Amino acid sequence: METRVLPFTEDTIVQTVQLILAGEPVAVPTETVYGLAADATNAAAVARIYEAKGRPSFNPLIVHVPDLAAAQAIGDFNEDALALANEHWPGPLTLVVALRAGAGIASLVTAGLTTVGLRVPAHPAMQALLRAAGRPLAAPSANASGSISPTRAHHVLKSLGGRVPLIIDGGATERGIESTIVAATGGPLRLLRPGPIEIDAEQDAGATIEAPGQLPSHYAPSKPLRLDARQAGGDEFLIGFGKIDGNANLSVRSDLVEAAARLFDLLHQADASAKPRIAIAPVPQDGLGKAINDRLRRAAAGSQ
């Protein structure tokens, strides 16, 4: 399959909608990372996402919709979920809620669960695609399952070139890290995956997979990754942070927002370097650092 990379224009959206309605997955930028989007009501289209990514069937997909009304047609929003949606949508927050009967979402999207992860994205390209297609779109990150998440179109091409027909190039993503995921299914709110938005919710330590990014090994480069490194070994590409410098630096200013935006970009750079190993400097656990360290622990687990 030839993979075309086209800039985000009205004409590109028209071509992309044609592919979506034909049951094909396409890569599109969001404010978090690039997503691999397909019609969430079409089981065959969703299967092509899994095929392209090599994704485990038990790992559910996030459904993207243009607004809260569209989300409420799919999921049952309790008071907590509604409050979070009104405060943070559109934006990098995914809410796991009870799936409505007759919502029309392919069961492959939810991996057979009775809940569904819903998000209203803020990126103009994804919003344009959602509104033009008139369908909810299942859209996990646009990379081979378990590998580094893509924050630029060329990351997608490197990972999925020849597996998808089209990549919309919207430049580097703003947030650079996947959405926060919160379960609002009754009882206390549960944080399933930390992300750009901090939510006052209890970290869920359950063994059940309810949302993307809960596998212990995820976001992994192809090389061994060592965490909390204060200097590089002779065979390591060191990604620094703050005063600990290296071959590259997440943020010389120790800015966690900048670090999150650069995280996957620099992991890609390290993975493509001549060094056989990767090391990364300590990142504080404060605020957004929790989400960054969550990704790094999973990356390290998958790279051993």
Contacts in CASP RR format, 6 or more apart in sequence:
PFRMAT RR
TARGET T0000
AUTHOR 0000-0000-0000
METHOD contacts of the structure
MODEL  1
METRVLPFTEDTIVQTVQLILAGEPVAVPTETVYGLAADATNAAAVARIY
EAKGRPSFNPLIVHVPDLAAAQAIGDFNEDALALANEHWPGPLTLVVALR
AGAGIASLVTAGLTTVGLRVPAHPAMQALLRAAGRPLAAPSANASGSISP
TRAHHVLKSLGGRVPLIIDGGATERGIESTIVAATGGPLRLLRPGPIEID
AEQDAGATIEAPGQLPSHYAPSKPLRLDARQAGGDEFLIGFGKIDGNANL
SVRSDLVEAAARLFDLLHQADASAKPRIAIAPVPQDGLGKAINDRLRRAA
AGSQ
1 161 0 8 1.000
1 162 0 8 1.000
1 163 0 8 1.000
1 164 0 8 1.000
1 165 0 8 1.000
2 162 0 8 1.000
2 165 0 8 1.000
3 157 0 8 1.000
3 160 0 8 1.000
3 161 0 8 1.000
3 162 0 8 1.000
3 163 0 8 1.000
3 164 0 8 1.000
3 165 0 8 1.000
3 166 0 8 1.000
3 167 0 8 1.000
4 165 0 8 1.000
4 166 0 8 1.000
4 167 0 8 1.000
5 153 0 8 1.000
5 154 0 8 1.000
5 157 0 8 1.000
5 166 0 8 1.000
5 167 0 8 1.000
5 169 0 8 1.000
6 12 0 8 1.000
6 15 0 8 1.000
6 166 0 8 1.000
6 167 0 8 1.000
6 168 0 8 1.000
6 169 0 8 1.000
7 168 0 8 1.000
7 169 0 8 1.000
7 170 0 8 1.000
8 29 0 8 1.000
8 124 0 8 1.000
8 125 0 8 1.000
8 128 0 8 1.000
8 168 0 8 1.000
8 169 0 8 1.000
8 170 0 8 1.000
10 128 0 8 1.000
12 168 0 8 1.000
13 125 0 8 1.000
13 128 0 8 1.000
13 129 0 8 1.000
13 132 0 8 1.000
13 168 0 8 1.000
14 132 0 8 1.000
15 166 0 8 1.000
16 26 0 8 1.000
16 28 0 8 1.000
16 129 0 8 1.000
16 132 0 8 1.000
16 166 0 8 1.000
16 168 0 8 1.000
17 129 0 8 1.000
17 132 0 8 1.000
17 133 0 8 1.000
19 26 0 8 1.000
19 165 0 8 1.000
19 166 0 8 1.000
20 26 0 8 1.000
20 37 0 8 1.000
20 38 0 8 1.000
20 39 0 8 1.000
20 45 0 8 1.000
20 129 0 8 1.000
20 133 0 8 1.000
20 135 0 8 1.000
20 137 0 8 1.000
21 39 0 8 1.000
21 133 0 8 1.000
21 135 0 8 1.000
23 38 0 8 1.000
23 39 0 8 1.000
23 42 0 8 1.000
23 44 0 8 1.000
23 45 0 8 1.000
23 48 0 8 1.000
24 38 0 8 1.000
24 45 0 8 1.000
24 48 0 8 1.000
24 164 0 8 1.000
24 165 0 8 1.000
24 166 0 8 1.000
25 36 0 8 1.000
25 37 0 8 1.000
25 38 0 8 1.000
25 45 0 8 1.000
25 48 0 8 1.000
25 49 0 8 1.000
25 52 0 8 1.000
25 164 0 8 1.000
26 36 0 8 1.000
26 37 0 8 1.000
26 38 0 8 1.000
26 164 0 8 1.000
26 165 0 8 1.000
26 166 0 8 1.000
26 167 0 8 1.000
26 168 0 8 1.000
27 34 0 8 1.000
27 35 0 8 1.000
27 36 0 8 1.000
27 37 0 8 1.000
27 142 0 8 1.000
27 150 0 8 1.000
27 153 0 8 1.000
27 156 0 8 1.000
27 160 0 8 1.000
27 164 0 8 1.000
27 166 0 8 1.000
27 167 0 8 1.000
27 168 0 8 1.000
28 34 0 8 1.000
28 35 0 8 1.000
28 37 0 8 1.000
28 125 0 8 1.000
28 126 0 8 1.000
28 129 0 8 1.000
28 139 0 8 1.000
28 142 0 8 1.000
28 168 0 8 1.000
29 35 0 8 1.000
29 123 0 8 1.000
29 125 0 8 1.000
29 126 0 8 1.000
29 153 0 8 1.000
29 168 0 8 1.000
29 169 0 8 1.000
29 170 0 8 1.000
29 171 0 8 1.000
29 173 0 8 1.000
30 64 0 8 1.000
30 121 0 8 1.000
30 122 0 8 1.000
30 123 0 8 1.000
30 125 0 8 1.000
30 126 0 8 1.000
30 139 0 8 1.000
30 173 0 8 1.000
31 91 0 8 1.000
31 92 0 8 1.000
31 121 0 8 1.000
31 122 0 8 1.000
31 123 0 8 1.000
31 173 0 8 1.000
31 174 0 8 1.000
31 175 0 8 1.000
32 92 0 8 1.000
32 121 0 8 1.000
32 173 0 8 1.000
32 175 0 8 1.000
32 176 0 8 1.000
32 177 0 8 1.000
32 178 0 8 1.000
32 179 0 8 1.000
32 196 0 8 1.000
33 141 0 8 1.000
33 142 0 8 1.000
33 149 0 8 1.000
33 150 0 8 1.000
33 151 0 8 1.000
33 173 0 8 1.000
33 175 0 8 1.000
33 176 0 8 1.000
33 177 0 8 1.000
33 178 0 8 1.000
33 264 0 8 1.000
34 141 0 8 1.000
34 142 0 8 1.000
34 143 0 8 1.000
34 149 0 8 1.000
34 150 0 8 1.000
34 151 0 8 1.000
34 152 0 8 1.000
34 153 0 8 1.000
34 155 0 8 1.000
34 156 0 8 1.000
34 167 0 8 1.000
34 173 0 8 1.000
35 139 0 8 1.000
35 140 0 8 1.000
35 141 0 8 1.000
35 142 0 8 1.000
35 150 0 8 1.000
36 49 0 8 1.000
36 52 0 8 1.000
36 53 0 8 1.000
36 139 0 8 1.000
36 140 0 8 1.000
36 141 0 8 1.000
36 142 0 8 1.000
36 160 0 8 1.000
36 164 0 8 1.000
37 64 0 8 1.000
37 126 0 8 1.000
37 129 0 8 1.000
37 137 0 8 1.000
37 138 0 8 1.000
37 139 0 8 1.000
38 45 0 8 1.000
38 46 0 8 1.000
38 48 0 8 1.000
38 49 0 8 1.000
38 137 0 8 1.000
38 138 0 8 1.000
38 139 0 8 1.000
39 45 0 8 1.000
39 46 0 8 1.000
39 133 0 8 1.000
39 135 0 8 1.000
39 136 0 8 1.000
39 137 0 8 1.000
39 138 0 8 1.000
40 46 0 8 1.000
40 61 0 8 1.000
40 63 0 8 1.000
40 105 0 8 1.000
40 106 0 8 1.000
40 109 0 8 1.000
40 135 0 8 1.000
40 136 0 8 1.000
40 137 0 8 1.000
40 138 0 8 1.000
41 104 0 8 1.000
41 105 0 8 1.000
41 106 0 8 1.000
41 135 0 8 1.000
41 136 0 8 1.000
42 106 0 8 1.000
43 106 0 8 1.000
43 107 0 8 1.000
43 108 0 8 1.000
45 106 0 8 1.000
46 61 0 8 1.000
46 106 0 8 1.000
46 108 0 8 1.000
46 109 0 8 1.000
46 138 0 8 1.000
47 108 0 8 1.000
49 55 0 8 1.000
49 61 0 8 1.000
49 138 0 8 1.000
49 140 0 8 1.000
50 57 0 8 1.000
50 108 0 8 1.000
51 163 0 8 1.000
52 160 0 8 1.000
52 163 0 8 1.000
52 164 0 8 1.000
53 140 0 8 1.000
53 143 0 8 1.000
53 144 0 8 1.000
53 145 0 8 1.000
53 160 0 8 1.000
54 144 0 8 1.000
54 145 0 8 1.000
55 140 0 8 1.000
55 145 0 8 1.000
56 145 0 8 1.000
56 215 0 8 1.000
57 108 0 8 1.000
57 111 0 8 1.000
58 111 0 8 1.000
58 209 0 8 1.000
59 111 0 8 1.000
59 145 0 8 1.000
59 209 0 8 1.000
59 212 0 8 1.000
59 213 0 8 1.000
59 214 0 8 1.000
59 215 0 8 1.000
60 109 0 8 1.000
60 110 0 8 1.000
60 111 0 8 1.000
60 112 0 8 1.000
60 113 0 8 1.000
60 116 0 8 1.000
60 117 0 8 1.000
60 209 0 8 1.000
60 210 0 8 1.000
60 211 0 8 1.000
60 212 0 8 1.000
61 109 0 8 1.000
61 110 0 8 1.000
61 111 0 8 1.000
61 138 0 8 1.000
61 139 0 8 1.000
61 140 0 8 1.000
61 212 0 8 1.000
62 94 0 8 1.000
62 117 0 8 1.000
62 118 0 8 1.000
62 119 0 8 1.000
62 138 0 8 1.000
62 139 0 8 1.000
62 140 0 8 1.000
62 179 0 8 1.000
62 181 0 8 1.000
62 211 0 8 1.000
62 212 0 8 1.000
63 74 0 8 1.000
63 105 0 8 1.000
63 109 0 8 1.000
63 116 0 8 1.000
63 117 0 8 1.000
63 118 0 8 1.000
63 119 0 8 1.000
63 136 0 8 1.000
63 137 0 8 1.000
63 138 0 8 1.000
63 139 0 8 1.000
64 118 0 8 1.000
64 119 0 8 1.000
64 120 0 8 1.000
64 121 0 8 1.000
64 126 0 8 1.000
64 130 0 8 1.000
64 136 0 8 1.000
64 137 0 8 1.000
64 138 0 8 1.000
64 139 0 8 1.000
65 71 0 8 1.000
65 74 0 8 1.000
65 118 0 8 1.000
65 119 0 8 1.000
65 120 0 8 1.000
65 130 0 8 1.000
65 136 0 8 1.000
65 137 0 8 1.000
66 120 0 8 1.000
66 127 0 8 1.000
66 130 0 8 1.000
66 131 0 8 1.000
67 89 0 8 1.000
67 90 0 8 1.000
67 120 0 8 1.000
68 85 0 8 1.000
68 86 0 8 1.000
68 89 0 8 1.000
68 120 0 8 1.000
70 120 0 8 1.000
70 136 0 8 1.000
71 77 0 8 1.000
71 85 0 8 1.000
71 89 0 8 1.000
71 95 0 8 1.000
71 118 0 8 1.000
71 120 0 8 1.000
73 100 0 8 1.000
73 103 0 8 1.000
74 99 0 8 1.000
74 100 0 8 1.000
74 103 0 8 1.000
74 104 0 8 1.000
74 105 0 8 1.000
74 116 0 8 1.000
74 118 0 8 1.000
74 136 0 8 1.000
75 97 0 8 1.000
75 98 0 8 1.000
75 99 0 8 1.000
75 100 0 8 1.000
75 103 0 8 1.000
75 116 0 8 1.000
75 118 0 8 1.000
76 97 0 8 1.000
76 98 0 8 1.000
76 99 0 8 1.000
76 100 0 8 1.000
77 85 0 8 1.000
77 95 0 8 1.000
77 97 0 8 1.000
77 184 0 8 1.000
78 97 0 8 1.000
78 184 0 8 1.000
78 185 0 8 1.000
78 186 0 8 1.000
80 184 0 8 1.000
80 186 0 8 1.000
80 189 0 8 1.000
81 95 0 8 1.000
81 97 0 8 1.000
81 184 0 8 1.000
84 93 0 8 1.000
84 95 0 8 1.000
84 182 0 8 1.000
84 184 0 8 1.000
84 189 0 8 1.000
84 199 0 8 1.000
85 93 0 8 1.000
85 95 0 8 1.000
85 120 0 8 1.000
88 197 0 8 1.000
89 119 0 8 1.000
89 120 0 8 1.000
90 120 0 8 1.000
90 121 0 8 1.000
90 122 0 8 1.000
90 127 0 8 1.000
91 119 0 8 1.000
91 120 0 8 1.000
91 121 0 8 1.000
91 122 0 8 1.000
91 179 0 8 1.000
91 197 0 8 1.000
92 119 0 8 1.000
92 121 0 8 1.000
92 122 0 8 1.000
92 175 0 8 1.000
92 178 0 8 1.000
92 179 0 8 1.000
92 180 0 8 1.000
92 195 0 8 1.000
92 196 0 8 1.000
92 197 0 8 1.000
93 119 0 8 1.000
93 179 0 8 1.000
93 180 0 8 1.000
93 181 0 8 1.000
93 182 0 8 1.000
93 197 0 8 1.000
93 199 0 8 1.000
94 117 0 8 1.000
94 118 0 8 1.000
94 119 0 8 1.000
94 179 0 8 1.000
94 180 0 8 1.000
94 181 0 8 1.000
94 182 0 8 1.000
94 193 0 8 1.000
94 211 0 8 1.000
95 117 0 8 1.000
95 118 0 8 1.000
95 119 0 8 1.000
95 181 0 8 1.000
95 182 0 8 1.000
95 183 0 8 1.000
95 184 0 8 1.000
96 115 0 8 1.000
96 116 0 8 1.000
96 117 0 8 1.000
96 118 0 8 1.000
96 181 0 8 1.000
96 182 0 8 1.000
96 183 0 8 1.000
96 184 0 8 1.000
96 185 0 8 1.000
96 192 0 8 1.000
96 210 0 8 1.000
96 211 0 8 1.000
97 115 0 8 1.000
97 116 0 8 1.000
97 117 0 8 1.000
97 118 0 8 1.000
97 184 0 8 1.000
97 185 0 8 1.000
98 114 0 8 1.000
98 115 0 8 1.000
98 116 0 8 1.000
98 185 0 8 1.000
99 105 0 8 1.000
99 110 0 8 1.000
99 113 0 8 1.000
99 114 0 8 1.000
99 115 0 8 1.000
99 116 0 8 1.000
103 116 0 8 1.000
105 116 0 8 1.000
105 136 0 8 1.000
106 138 0 8 1.000
109 116 0 8 1.000
109 138 0 8 1.000
110 116 0 8 1.000
110 117 0 8 1.000
111 209 0 8 1.000
113 210 0 8 1.000
115 183 0 8 1.000
115 185 0 8 1.000
115 210 0 8 1.000
117 181 0 8 1.000
117 211 0 8 1.000
119 179 0 8 1.000
121 127 0 8 1.000
121 130 0 8 1.000
123 173 0 8 1.000
123 174 0 8 1.000
125 168 0 8 1.000
125 170 0 8 1.000
126 137 0 8 1.000
126 139 0 8 1.000
129 137 0 8 1.000
129 168 0 8 1.000
130 136 0 8 1.000
130 137 0 8 1.000
140 212 0 8 1.000
141 149 0 8 1.000
141 150 0 8 1.000
141 178 0 8 1.000
141 212 0 8 1.000
142 150 0 8 1.000
142 156 0 8 1.000
142 159 0 8 1.000
142 160 0 8 1.000
142 164 0 8 1.000
142 167 0 8 1.000
143 149 0 8 1.000
143 150 0 8 1.000
143 155 0 8 1.000
143 156 0 8 1.000
143 159 0 8 1.000
143 160 0 8 1.000
144 159 0 8 1.000
144 160 0 8 1.000
146 215 0 8 1.000
146 217 0 8 1.000
146 218 0 8 1.000
146 219 0 8 1.000
146 220 0 8 1.000
146 302 0 8 1.000
147 159 0 8 1.000
147 219 0 8 1.000
147 220 0 8 1.000
147 221 0 8 1.000
147 222 0 8 1.000
148 155 0 8 1.000
148 159 0 8 1.000
148 219 0 8 1.000
148 220 0 8 1.000
148 221 0 8 1.000
148 264 0 8 1.000
148 267 0 8 1.000
148 268 0 8 1.000
148 271 0 8 1.000
148 299 0 8 1.000
149 176 0 8 1.000
149 177 0 8 1.000
149 178 0 8 1.000
149 219 0 8 1.000
149 264 0 8 1.000
149 295 0 8 1.000
150 156 0 8 1.000
150 159 0 8 1.000
150 264 0 8 1.000
150 268 0 8 1.000
151 172 0 8 1.000
151 173 0 8 1.000
151 176 0 8 1.000
151 261 0 8 1.000
151 264 0 8 1.000
151 265 0 8 1.000
152 171 0 8 1.000
152 172 0 8 1.000
152 173 0 8 1.000
152 265 0 8 1.000
153 167 0 8 1.000
153 168 0 8 1.000
153 169 0 8 1.000
153 170 0 8 1.000
153 171 0 8 1.000
155 264 0 8 1.000
155 265 0 8 1.000
155 268 0 8 1.000
156 164 0 8 1.000
156 167 0 8 1.000
157 167 0 8 1.000
158 268 0 8 1.000
160 167 0 8 1.000
172 261 0 8 1.000
172 265 0 8 1.000
173 261 0 8 1.000
174 261 0 8 1.000
175 196 0 8 1.000
175 260 0 8 1.000
175 261 0 8 1.000
176 260 0 8 1.000
176 261 0 8 1.000
176 262 0 8 1.000
176 263 0 8 1.000
176 264 0 8 1.000
176 265 0 8 1.000
177 195 0 8 1.000
177 196 0 8 1.000
177 260 0 8 1.000
177 261 0 8 1.000
177 263 0 8 1.000
177 264 0 8 1.000
177 288 0 8 1.000
177 291 0 8 1.000
177 292 0 8 1.000
177 295 0 8 1.000
178 193 0 8 1.000
178 195 0 8 1.000
178 212 0 8 1.000
178 213 0 8 1.000
178 295 0 8 1.000
179 193 0 8 1.000
179 195 0 8 1.000
179 196 0 8 1.000
179 197 0 8 1.000
180 191 0 8 1.000
180 193 0 8 1.000
180 194 0 8 1.000
180 195 0 8 1.000
180 196 0 8 1.000
180 197 0 8 1.000
180 198 0 8 1.000
180 199 0 8 1.000
180 291 0 8 1.000
181 191 0 8 1.000
181 192 0 8 1.000
181 193 0 8 1.000
181 195 0 8 1.000
181 211 0 8 1.000
181 212 0 8 1.000
181 213 0 8 1.000
182 189 0 8 1.000
182 190 0 8 1.000
182 191 0 8 1.000
182 192 0 8 1.000
182 199 0 8 1.000
182 201 0 8 1.000
183 189 0 8 1.000
183 190 0 8 1.000
183 192 0 8 1.000
183 204 0 8 1.000
183 210 0 8 1.000
183 211 0 8 1.000
188 201 0 8 1.000
188 202 0 8 1.000
189 199 0 8 1.000
189 200 0 8 1.000
189 201 0 8 1.000
189 202 0 8 1.000
190 201 0 8 1.000
190 202 0 8 1.000
190 203 0 8 1.000
190 204 0 8 1.000
191 199 0 8 1.000
191 201 0 8 1.000
191 202 0 8 1.000
191 203 0 8 1.000
191 204 0 8 1.000
192 204 0 8 1.000
192 210 0 8 1.000
192 211 0 8 1.000
192 214 0 8 1.000
193 211 0 8 1.000
193 212 0 8 1.000
193 213 0 8 1.000
193 214 0 8 1.000
193 291 0 8 1.000
193 294 0 8 1.000
194 203 0 8 1.000
194 290 0 8 1.000
194 291 0 8 1.000
194 294 0 8 1.000
195 260 0 8 1.000
195 288 0 8 1.000
195 290 0 8 1.000
195 291 0 8 1.000
195 294 0 8 1.000
196 260 0 8 1.000
196 288 0 8 1.000
196 291 0 8 1.000
198 287 0 8 1.000
198 288 0 8 1.000
204 210 0 8 1.000
209 215 0 8 1.000
213 219 0 8 1.000
213 298 0 8 1.000
215 298 0 8 1.000
216 298 0 8 1.000
216 301 0 8 1.000
217 298 0 8 1.000
217 301 0 8 1.000
217 302 0 8 1.000
218 295 0 8 1.000
218 298 0 8 1.000
218 299 0 8 1.000
218 301 0 8 1.000
218 302 0 8 1.000
219 264 0 8 1.000
219 267 0 8 1.000
219 295 0 8 1.000
219 298 0 8 1.000
219 299 0 8 1.000
220 298 0 8 1.000
220 299 0 8 1.000
220 300 0 8 1.000
220 301 0 8 1.000
220 302 0 8 1.000
220 303 0 8 1.000
221 267 0 8 1.000
221 270 0 8 1.000
221 271 0 8 1.000
221 278 0 8 1.000
221 299 0 8 1.000
221 303 0 8 1.000
222 271 0 8 1.000
222 303 0 8 1.000
223 270 0 8 1.000
223 271 0 8 1.000
223 275 0 8 1.000
223 276 0 8 1.000
223 277 0 8 1.000
223 278 0 8 1.000
223 303 0 8 1.000
224 276 0 8 1.000
224 277 0 8 1.000
224 278 0 8 1.000
224 303 0 8 1.000
224 304 0 8 1.000
225 277 0 8 1.000
225 278 0 8 1.000
225 279 0 8 1.000
225 280 0 8 1.000
225 296 0 8 1.000
225 299 0 8 1.000
225 300 0 8 1.000
225 303 0 8 1.000
226 236 0 8 1.000
226 277 0 8 1.000
226 278 0 8 1.000
226 279 0 8 1.000
226 280 0 8 1.000
226 300 0 8 1.000
227 279 0 8 1.000
227 280 0 8 1.000
227 282 0 8 1.000
227 296 0 8 1.000
227 297 0 8 1.000
227 300 0 8 1.000
228 280 0 8 1.000
228 281 0 8 1.000
228 282 0 8 1.000
229 236 0 8 1.000
229 238 0 8 1.000
229 279 0 8 1.000
229 280 0 8 1.000
229 281 0 8 1.000
229 282 0 8 1.000
230 244 0 8 1.000
230 281 0 8 1.000
230 282 0 8 1.000
231 238 0 8 1.000
231 244 0 8 1.000
232 238 0 8 1.000
232 246 0 8 1.000
232 247 0 8 1.000
232 279 0 8 1.000
233 277 0 8 1.000
233 279 0 8 1.000
235 275 0 8 1.000
235 276 0 8 1.000
235 277 0 8 1.000
236 275 0 8 1.000
236 277 0 8 1.000
236 278 0 8 1.000
236 279 0 8 1.000
237 247 0 8 1.000
237 248 0 8 1.000
237 269 0 8 1.000
237 270 0 8 1.000
237 273 0 8 1.000
237 275 0 8 1.000
237 277 0 8 1.000
237 278 0 8 1.000
237 279 0 8 1.000
238 246 0 8 1.000
238 247 0 8 1.000
238 279 0 8 1.000
238 280 0 8 1.000
238 281 0 8 1.000
239 246 0 8 1.000
239 247 0 8 1.000
239 248 0 8 1.000
239 249 0 8 1.000
239 250 0 8 1.000
239 266 0 8 1.000
239 267 0 8 1.000
239 270 0 8 1.000
239 278 0 8 1.000
239 279 0 8 1.000
239 280 0 8 1.000
239 281 0 8 1.000
240 246 0 8 1.000
240 248 0 8 1.000
240 249 0 8 1.000
240 250 0 8 1.000
240 280 0 8 1.000
240 281 0 8 1.000
241 249 0 8 1.000
241 250 0 8 1.000
241 251 0 8 1.000
241 254 0 8 1.000
241 259 0 8 1.000
241 280 0 8 1.000
241 281 0 8 1.000
241 282 0 8 1.000
241 283 0 8 1.000
242 249 0 8 1.000
242 250 0 8 1.000
242 251 0 8 1.000
242 252 0 8 1.000
242 253 0 8 1.000
242 254 0 8 1.000
242 281 0 8 1.000
243 254 0 8 1.000
244 281 0 8 1.000
244 282 0 8 1.000
245 252 0 8 1.000
246 281 0 8 1.000
247 270 0 8 1.000
247 273 0 8 1.000
247 275 0 8 1.000
248 266 0 8 1.000
248 269 0 8 1.000
248 270 0 8 1.000
250 258 0 8 1.000
250 259 0 8 1.000
250 262 0 8 1.000
250 263 0 8 1.000
250 266 0 8 1.000
250 280 0 8 1.000
250 281 0 8 1.000
250 283 0 8 1.000
251 258 0 8 1.000
251 259 0 8 1.000
251 262 0 8 1.000
254 284 0 8 1.000
256 283 0 8 1.000
256 284 0 8 1.000
256 286 0 8 1.000
256 287 0 8 1.000
256 288 0 8 1.000
256 289 0 8 1.000
256 292 0 8 1.000
257 288 0 8 1.000
259 283 0 8 1.000
259 288 0 8 1.000
259 289 0 8 1.000
259 292 0 8 1.000
260 288 0 8 1.000
260 289 0 8 1.000
260 291 0 8 1.000
260 292 0 8 1.000
263 292 0 8 1.000
263 295 0 8 1.000
263 296 0 8 1.000
264 295 0 8 1.000
267 278 0 8 1.000
267 299 0 8 1.000
270 278 0 8 1.000
271 278 0 8 1.000
278 303 0 8 1.000
280 296 0 8 1.000
283 289 0 8 1.000
283 292 0 8 1.000
283 293 0 8 1.000
283 296 0 8 1.000
285 293 0 8 1.000
END
